[in-house]
């Protein structure tokens, strides 16, 4: 499913459910499965492209990575000592059946860059956390890493992100 075809009402409903789950605690995913979320970001939540060099961290930012303010994510990450989580657009691996094409990867990066340059909008995407454990209120990240879920699906709206 491509992001531009996502039903807006379904995205808002999923975001509402995410808020309810985050507040009430979320059960652990089935054994062997990683937790996934649908998250919305506004321009002030992310840093992408050349602006990543201005962030003072030990992490060396690379192509396909986005810095997301921890405060913008409702997922606890007690082991991450940075103010940002690392959101990665999956790399191109020909053997992966759901992989994003290079054009799809570029479209996601271009949408994020356009939103930050414009200074307005909302970017909604399906995210997964492969490094996690079951915490007292639900899944929590054990590292600073999040990844776009595959198949790659995102939506860019002109409306501001809900707070």
N, C-alpha and C positions, 0 to 999 in steps of 0.2 A: 504494500500500500504506500503510495507516495503522499507526503505531507500535505500537498495542496488539495488533496481530495478528502482529507479528514473532515468529518462532520463536526462543526463548531459546537453544537449542543452536546455531543458525546464527549468532546474534550473538556468542556466545562463541568459536565457531570463527573468525569473521571477525576478532575482536579478537586471537586467537592468531596468525592469519596476518599481521595488521598488525604485531605485535611482531616476527615473524620477518623481515618485509620491511624494517622499520626497522633491525634489527640487521645485516642482510646487504646493505642497499642495494636500492633499488627502481628498476626501469627507468623511463625517461621514458615518459609517456603518448604515444600516437600523435600525430602532427602535428595541431595544431588542437584537441586535447583537453586538458582541464585535469585535474590529479590529484584523486582523491577518496579519502577515508578513512572508516572507521567508527570513531568515537571514543567513549569512555565518560568521563563527568565525575562527580565527587563534589561535594558542597556546598562543600567548601573550595577547589575548582578554579575556581569561577565567582562573579561578582558580577553581579547583575541588579536592575533596578528602582531605587528611590530610593537604594540603597547605592552606585550608580555615582557619585553626586556626591562621595563621600568619596575616590575615587581621584584622585590628583594627577597628571594628564597634561594635555597640550595638547589632546587629543581631546575634543570636546563630544559626550557620549553622548546617544543619542536612542532613541525607541521602537523596539523590535525588535532592539536591540543587547545583547550579552552580553559582559562582560569575562571572558576565560579566561586563567588563569595560563599563561605560556609554559612553565613547568616541567611542566604537565599535558599538554602536546602533544608527541608524539614527532617533530614535523616541525621541522627547523631553520628559523629566521627571523632570519638574521644582520643583515638591514637594519632590523629592528624594534627601536627603542631603549626601548620601554616594557617593563614587566614583564608586560603583558597583551597578548593578541591580541584583536582585535575580531571576534566571531562575530555575523553578522547573519542574521536571519530575513528572507528575500527579501520585498521590498515587493509590494504587490498591483498587478499590471499586467494588465488585462483581455486584452491581446493575447498573453500568454504561455500556451501550451497546458498546461503542467504547474504553473501557479502555485498556491500554497496559497490557499485561501479565507481571508477575514478570521477565520472561526471556527477554522480549522486553525492559523493564525498565533497566535491568542489561546491555543489549547490548548497549544501548545509553550511559550509564555511562562508560562502558568499552571503547567505542570508543573515548569519550572525554578524559578519562585518558590516553589512548594510544597516542593520538595526543599531549597532553601536555608533556608526558614523552619523546616522540620522538623529540619534539620541531619543528615539521613541519606538514603541512597538512591544510585541510580546512574541517570544520564541518558545514553542511548546514541543517537547520531544519525549520519546520513551527512553528511559535510562535504566541501566542495570549496575549493580554493585557486586563484582565477583569476589571482593575481599571483605567478608562480613562475618559476623557472629550474631547469635541471638542474645540481645540485651534485655534488661528488665522491662522495657516498654515496647520491644519489637526488634527488628533487624537494626544493627548499627554497623557502620563501616569500621574496618580494622586498619585501613590505609587511607590515603588521600585520593584514591582513584575511583572514578565512575566512567562508564562507557555508554555510548549510544547503543541501544538494543538493535539487534538485527532481526528482520530486515529494517534498514534505516527508514525511519518515519519521523517527520517533523512538520511543523506548521509555523508560519510567520504571519502575525496579524499586526495591524496598525494600532490596535487598542493597547493601552498600558496593561502591564501584568497585574493580576490581583495581588493585594497585600494582605 
